């Protein structure tokens, strides 16, 4: 039966608990492949890597004091190869493509996933095809091209690009790597959860604030914490997830507030944060499930609030974040007004990319 749901990689966690220990990590390279026993590549020789993962967690002391939070942190995936967290998912997916003998890959993207796929495909010697909206920031489009991808610009949003990729993939024998259309990108994204747990000394922060477009990060981290508990590395405590979207495209926020299990398509989506302009996420029901099971929430911020947050974080903390990452800081006053945050809690903001990829926004 074709349920059109999301596929997940599964592991023998009992065996992993016996063969994989925290002590083994001490001598391993600090990238996402340090957790390789819980990643989908069977043979290490097939791993395609640019050194992705294990990014810094920065204390945001100055802005934390301003917003009344004693322990405010940011995990900064702007420091990762290709400048965005998308490298994690594409490193896992392309590595698995190598293992399976795949020679051509395609993706529908708001921009950064296409650049990451193109980079890893180039390193693996695989042909890549990228479909993206015409108004994708030019530096990101050029980044895809410099890695050798065949780039096609599409009228509309990522949803329209996705339709084109779906139509052409079967005809051209491409493996589609669009968000949650295959089971491997989420495996790379779940290393965000592994790293957060390790960097917080095998605990989890009280709250993780995450910019949500396709939502693979939230789904991946939720899966990571479940696996870590099953192998005995963390306890049952989980962070409360906050999904942040733009008020110009907030299908997850609307569905969460209305108590629905999936999202309606968001028409006329518009926002400066290209990664948040996803009218309907493929795995929307999984995003909503993780938010609710974690006792979290979903919240929207305006483009003006996002742009102001980008400037404030750069000028106050010295971090040049992408608009999606800035949204996580922009929403904090609203979360406090709602009584969702306590001043003594550990709150982790997730920055998913570097701000210099958006030169028109950082003037």
N, C-alpha and C positions, 0 to 999 in steps of 0.2 A: 504494500500500500504506500503510495506517495503522499506523505503528509505535508511536504514542503517545509518541514521544520529544519532547525539547525542541527548539523552533525557535530559530535564531539569525539575527540580522541580519548580513549580510556586506557588505564595502566593497571598493572598488577601491583597495587599499593602495598599488599602484604609483603611481597617480594622486595619492593623498594624500601620498605621499613627495615628489612633485614640487611640489605646490601648497601644502603645509602645512609650516611650519617652526617651530622653537622660537622664533625671533625674532618671529614673528607674535604670540606670547603676551604679549610685553612690554607691548603697548598694550591688551590686552583686559581686560574686567571680570573680577574674580576670583570667578567662580562656575563651575558645571560646564559651562556652555555655551561656555566658552573653547575647548573641544575639539570644537566643533560639526561639524567635518569628519569626525569619527569617531563621530557620533551619528545616529540614524535619521530625523531630521526634515529633509526636503529643502528646505523653504522657511522661512527664519528668521521670517517673519511668523506662523507657526503655533506658535512656541515659547510655552509657558505657564510662567511662572517667578515664583517668589517670592524669588529671589536665592539659591537652594540651591547648596551645594557650596563647595569650597576652604576647608574647616574647618581649624582650627589643629592643629598637631602640637606637643604639650607635652612637654618633658623631665620625667620623674618622678624627680628627683634624690634626694629623701628616701626614698621607698619603694624606689627602685632600690638605694640603699646598703644598705637593710635586708635585701633579698633577694639581695644580692651581685652585682648587674648594673651595670656601669659606664655603659652606654648604654641606658637604658630610656625609652621614649617612649609617648605615647598620642595617637592621632588621635581628636578629640572631635566626633563628629557629633551630640552633644546640643545643639550650637550652631546646628543647621540649622533651617529653617522646619518647624513642627509638632513640633519637638523630637526628631526621630529621622531616621536614615539612610534611612528609607522614602521620604522626600521626593524623593530622587534618582531612584529607580525610577519613582515616580508622576509626576514632572515629565516624564520621557521618554515614559512610556506615554500620559498625557493629551495631551501635545503631538502625538503621533502619531495619537491618536484625533481630535483637531481636524482634522488633515491628511486623515484618511480619512473625515471626515463622520460619525463615531460620535456618537450623541446620548444613549446610556444606558450606564452602566458598573456593574459589580458586582464585589465581592470577598469572599472568605472570609478572615478575618483573626483573628489572636490579639489584635488591637487597633490597633497603631500604623500598619499598612498601611492600615487602613480610614480612620483620621483623615487620613492623607496624601492618599489618593485623594479623600476628600470635599473637602478644601481645594482641591486643584488642579481638581477637577471644578467646584466652585463658581466658581473664577476663570475657567474656560473656558465656563461656562454650560451644563454637561452634567449630566444627572440621575445621581445616584449611589445605589447600594443596597449596604448593608454587612451581612454576616452574621458574627456573632462569638459565642464561648462566653458563657454567662450569667455566668460568674465573671470576665470581663474587668474590669480595674480601672475603677471608675466614672468617674474623670476622663477616661479615654480614650473611653469610650462617649459621654459628654457632649460631648467634643470633636467626635466624628463628627456628632452631632446639631446642634451649633451651626453647623457648616458646611453644614447642610441635607440631609445624607444620610438616607435611610430606613433605620433600623437595626432589624435583627431579631436577637434573642438566641436562641441555640440550646443545647439540652442537649448536653453532651459537649465535645469538643475542636475544634480548627480542622478536623480531618478530617471531622467531622460537619457543620460549617458549609459545607465544600467540597462535600459531597454535595447540600446544599440549593441552593447556587448553581448547580451543574451542572444540576440538575433544572429550575430556573426560567429559566436564561439563554436556552435555545433557545425556550422558550414565550413569553418576554417581549421577545426581541430585544435582550438585554443583551450587551455585550462583557465577557467575564470577564477580570479583571485579577488573579486569584489567582496566587500565586507560580509562575513558570515555565510557566503555562498560555498565555502569549503571549510574543512575542520582544522586547518593548521595555523592561520593567522592568529586566532584566539589563543593558541598555545604559546605563541611568542609574546602576546600581550599579557598573559597570566604571569610572566616573569616579573612584571611590575609588582604583583602581590608578593611573590617570593622575596624580592629585594626589600620591599617595605618591612616585611616581617623580620628579615635578617638585620636590616639597618636599625630597627627598633628593638634589637636584642631578643628576637623571637616572641615579641608581643605585637599587638597592632595598635595604631593610634585610635583615639575615640571616634574621630570623624575623618573621612576622606572626601574632599570636594573635587568633583571630576567633571570636566567639560564634555558634554554628551551630544554627539552627532549620531554616528553609527552605533556607539555604545559598546564596542568590543572590549574596551578597557574595563568597564565595570563588570561585564560578564566574565572576563578572563580573571580578574582579581578575585571575584567570588569563588570561582573554580579553584584558584590557587590556594585560598585559605582553607577550603574544604579538603583538598589533597594534603596540605600540611598538617591539618588536624588528624587525618586518618593515618599518617605515618608517625604521629606522636611528637611533632616538632612545635606545635602551638596548642593552646587550649581552645575552648569553645567561644571565647570572646571574639567578636567581629567589630570592625568599624561601622559606624552608620554612614551609608553612602548618600551623598548629595549630588544629584544630577543637575548640572547647570546648562541652560540653553539660552539662546537669544530670544527676546520677545518677538522678533520677526520670523522665528521658526522654532516653535516650542511644542511639538506634538507629544513628547514624553511628559512634559509638565501638565499639559491639558488632560492627558489620559490619567495621570496620577491623581490629579485633583478631582477628576470625575469618577474615580474608583474603577476604571476600566482595565482590562487585562491586556489590551493591545491598543495601538494608536490609530487614529484617523489620519489620512493623508493631509498634510498641511499645504494648502494652496497658496500661491504667490509668495513663497518663502524668500525672505530677503534679510541679509545681515552682513556686516563687515567681516565677520568670522566665518570664512569659507567652510571650515571643518564642521561648523554647527548647522550649515544649511543642508540638512538631510530631512526631506519632507516626511519620510516614514522609514524607520530603520528596519532592516530585515529581521533582526532579532529583538524587536521591541518588547515582546512578551517576556523575554529573559531579563531585559533591563529593568522592567517594572517589577518583576518578581524579586530581583536582587535588592532593589531599593526597599521594597516592602518587608522582605524577610530580615533586612538589616535594621529596620525601624528608621530608615532614612527619609529623605524627602526630595522633591524636584522643584526647581526655582528658575525663573527667567530674569534676565537683565537686559537693559537697552544697549544699543550700539554706543550711545554717548557714555554710558557707565563703563563699557568695555574699553573705549579709547582713553578715558580718564585713568582707568586702572593701569593700562599699559604704561602711560607716562609716569604715574606715581611709583610704580614698582621699579622702573628704570632709574628714576631720579633719587629715590629714597633707599633702595636696596641694591642697586647696581645689577639688576637682572632684566634683560631685554626679552620679554616673553611674547609669545604669539597672542593674537586676540582671544583665542579659545582659552589659553591659560589665564589671561587677564580676567576673564569672566569669573573664574573661581574666587578671585579676590574681590571683584566688584559685588558679589552677592553676599558678602559677610555681614554688612549692616542689616540687610533684610532678614538674614537668618537670626541675628541677635534680636531684632525687633519682634520676630515671631516666637522668641524664647527657645529656639532650637539649640543654641549653643550656650555652654557655660564657660565663664572666663577661665576656669582652671583646667579645661579639657585640652588634650593634645589634638590639634587640628592640622591636617595635612592637605595643602593645596597641590593639585597635580598640573604642572605646566607641560603641555604636550609638544611644544615646538619653540623654535627661536624666532624672535621678533623681526630680525633683519630680512626674513623672507617676505615681509610685508612693507616695503619701503614707502608706499603711499600712505600708510597708517602711522608712521613714526616720524613725520615731518616736524 
